[in-house]
Amino acid sequence: DMPTMSMCYFRDHAAEHDYGSLPSNVSNMEQMRAIFEAAEKTDSPVIVQISAMACTYVGAPFLNQRS
């Protein structure tokens, strides 16, 4: 399962453990799935940016899924 976290927690954890992550802009669900799959494979955190219109289109159930 891929947990979600607040940006404040992410920032503090990244500073404490000396890593970073650049946000990824996504414009379709295929891109989002690919980013999530890569993050799970490498056990890496990701920041995904998506427009409000895209959020409305894909819906909360997809955005909140854990796996």
N, C-alpha and C positions, 0 to 999 in steps of 0.2 A: 504494500500500500504506500502511496505517496502522500505524506501529510502536507497540510497547508500551514503557513505560519505568517505572522504579521511582519511587515517590513522592519519594524523596530527590533523584533527578535532576530530576524535574519541579519540585520546590520550588526547587532551586538555579537551574535554567534560567529559571523564572518571575521569580525575584528579580533575576537578571542582566539580563533583557530587559524588566523592568517590566510584567508582565501577571499575571493570575490566572485561575482557573477554579473555579467552584463544582461540587461533586459533584452528579450527577444520580442520583436513586433510580429504578430501573426495576423494574417488576413483571411485564413480559411481553416477549416477543421483539420485538414490533412497536415498542415504545418504544425498545428497545436499537438496533434497526436504524435507526430514525429519527434517533437521537442520533449514531450512527456516520456516517450519510449526511450530516448537517448538518456534522459536524466535518470530513469529507473535502472537502465543497464549499467551506468557508471556511478550510481548512487551519489549523484550530484544535485545540488539545489539549482533551481532555475527561477527566473523572474519573467513572467509572460505578460506582455502588454497587449490589450485587445480593446478595440473601440467600443463605445456604448452601443452602437448599432449592432455590432457583431455579438455582443453579450445578449442583447434582446433576441437575436436570431437563433443562437445556439441554446439559450435558456440556462437557467440556474442548475437543473439536474446534471447537465454535462459539465458545467464549470465546477461543480462541487463534488464530482465523482472522485473516488479515492484510488481507483485502479483501472 
